[in-house]
Amino acid sequence: MEEWSTYRIRDFLLFSEEILLEVVDAYNHDLWPWQILWLGLAVLILVLILFPNRLRLRLVFGLLAAAWAWVGFVFHLQYFLPINWAARYSAGIFLAESLLFALSGTFLDKLQPDASGPRRNLGLIIFALSAFVPMEFVFGQNISHIMVFGWGPDRTALGTIGLLLTFRQGWWTMILMLPAVIWCVLALLMYYGLS
């Protein structure tokens, strides 16, 4: 039993930071210029959230469903899976979230925007930071490692949490937020293990 206390998170990771950065570099290089489309869609989502109506909110949730599906299919299953067998499960989280957004936002009309308040403002700030601020530069990475909202899993999950904070809180909002929170916790553990 004493042996378990000697393990660190790093011991459970199947790849190094260098290998992860190589995967991100290949993903960005192979699929250029799709990142620009996702950046533009993030701007569109922000505008639609700032000036909501029923049709605009349906479009927002359709775009969120597309973002989660893209990251699940393209990033996790095509690029992350070769270095991490568990990527099939993280892809499952992203694809399930995509279906939840498609159902809740485009068909069920379950969420209503919160017109004002500090939670809404915090949500908009979190979304804007995750979508438009290249945090990779803070960590000494170069431009080939930038992951924007809808393109990279961490930015998509964090941006989704921000967007969901702009809506009235209820059980359905919490259900939608759960996969994003799960991914953020997993990503924090992974980055902690890589450091």
Residue, then its C-alpha position, 0 to 999 in steps of 0.5 A: m500500500e505504501e507504494w501508491s504514495t510514491y506515485r505522482i500524476r506524471d507517472f500516469l501520463l503517457f506522453s511528455e510536454e514535448i510530444l504534446l506540443e508536437v501534436v498541437d503543432a501538427y494539428n495547427h499546421d495540417l488544418w491551417p487556416w481553419q483556426i481563423l474560421w473558429l476565431g470568427l465564429a467566436v466573435l459571432i458567438l460573442v455578438l449573438i450573446l450580447f444581443p440575444n433573441r430566440l433565433r440568435l440563441r439557437l445559433v449560439f447553441g448550434l455553434l457550441a455543438a459544432a465546436w464540441a463535435w469538432v474538438g471531439f472528432v478532429f482533435h481527440l480522435q485524429y491527433f490526440l489518440p495516437i499519443n493517449w489511448a484515453a483520448r477516445y473517452s475524452a472524445g466521448i465527453f466532447l461528443a456527448e456535450s455536443l449532443l446536449f447543446a444540440l438538443s438543449g439549445t436548438f430543439l428544447d429551448k431550455l436556457q434563457p439569458d440573464a440580462s445583467g449582473p456580475r455573473r453574466n459579466l464574469g461569464l463574458i470575460i471568461f469567454a473573451l479570455s478563452a477565445f481571444v487571448p493567446m495564453e500560450f505566449v505566457f507559458g513561453q510557447n510559440i504561435s504554432h501552439i495557439m489553440v483558439f475557442g472551438w479549436g482546442p479542448d481547453r479553450t472550448a471548455l473554458g469558453t463554454i463555462g463562461l457562456l453558460l454563466t451568462f444564462r439563468q442558472g438551473w439544473w439544465t445549465m449545470i448539466l451542460m456545464l458538467p462536461a466542461v468542468i470535468w475537462c478543465v479539471l482533467a486538463l489542469l491535472m494533465y498540465y500539472g503532471l507535465s510541469 
